[in-house]
Amino acid sequence: MQAAKAASPKSVVPKSNGKPSIPEFDAEESLAELRTLAESAGAKVVGSILQHRDRVDPTTLIGAGKLEEIAGAAASVHADLLLFDRDLSPSQQRNIEKIVHRRVIDRTQLILDIFARHARTREGQLQVELAQLQYMLPRLAGRGVEMSQLGGGIGTRGPGETQLETDRRKIYRRIRHVEEQLENVRRIRAQQRQRRESAPVATVALVGYTNAGKSTLFNVLTRAGVLSSPKMFATLDPTIRGVTLPSKRKVLLSDTVGFIRNLPHTLVSAFRATLEEVQRASLILHVSDASSRLSAEQDAQVEIVLRELEAEKKPRLHVMNKVDLLDEEVAQSLIADAARGSNTVYVSAVEGTGLEQLLARIDAMIEEDPVSRVHLRIPQKEGKILALLEARARIYSRQYQDGAVVLEADAPESVVRRVREWIVG
């Protein structure tokens, strides 16, 4: 699949009153990200065109004259698809296709396609299907043949022919059916969460811009073997694994889908069941790419999504990943500064740098099952209790006196309750 791509600069993006100001990548950086997205979807990008305009053309976005130029350029390189680095209204999309005589998709449809390619679990597939149906519904008018005869390639990874018939009533019925199935997923997930919350185990959620290295960090902390890939949105399906902290407490670490600028609202809504793990987490680890010149702008996009999820006030630790890609002296200086008490930890998930400091900082920020110092005198015959302390507490001293073991240890409250009868002094 070949694709030519066109993007409009930030000067043409209208601002909506009352919404938070979103820092925008410059036009070249935006095009570079679109290229990465396209390649993640399997496209071969053969050209790009950047247009500067004072205002958007409401009919064709960029004007009929420019579209004729793009049509000629696409024909010369045999491109069969045009990607636009912004959202198109249904009428704009139809008008553009009439002029260029090629399939046209916008940024949202491209992201939806990538999600459809990467969803592995039934839950993930349902969430993507719901987002696709909601996106496609207003675009059915006048495009019945295309929508009912999907082929291969970008923008066509969809729920399938029977779900995309032009009869709106069938589409609405399918949406209701998918929503009911997702509601069952939410109910099951809530039951699982309730069982987890009945035990004093905190959940720590990884969030961050797509391709910040969340899954690589997740793997090295949990040894979970989750797919980590330089492609965008390699992780869609949520994974939860246990991690043991330096205090011997256990926490559950949750890997989540990567965020991106202008993440389609339909996707945020559809993935709400998955992203509830972020809402209910005791601590959020915001993972950023320390080597990216755009990390500040990417962080701002993460803030936008966290606000939409009403999770922006959650306790948070900023994890700057990929320090192995920085100059060594700069990396060591940043790590040393962070060790002096900032709310940022610098790590390299690939090389294992800074992971001990990260786990220690998580340990200090988790309030569930608080740790306290205890002095114990336990009969040696209490093997199970001694094994429990060995596994779940940090033991600082151990002495053997008259058939008993005298210990000084830091232990979580859940362990202290079980050894209370042997506490001394």
Beta strands, then each sheet from edge to edge (+ up, - down):
strand 1: 2-7
strand 2: 44-50
strand 3: 81-84
strand 4: 103-106
strand 5: 202-208
strand 6: 239-244
strand 7: 250-255
strand 8: 283-289
strand 9: 316-321
strand 10: 344-346
strand 11: 371-379
strand 12: 394-401
strand 13: 404-412
sheet 1: 2+ 1+ 3+ 4+
sheet 2: 6+ 7- 5- 8- 9- 10-
sheet 3: 11+ 13- 12+
end
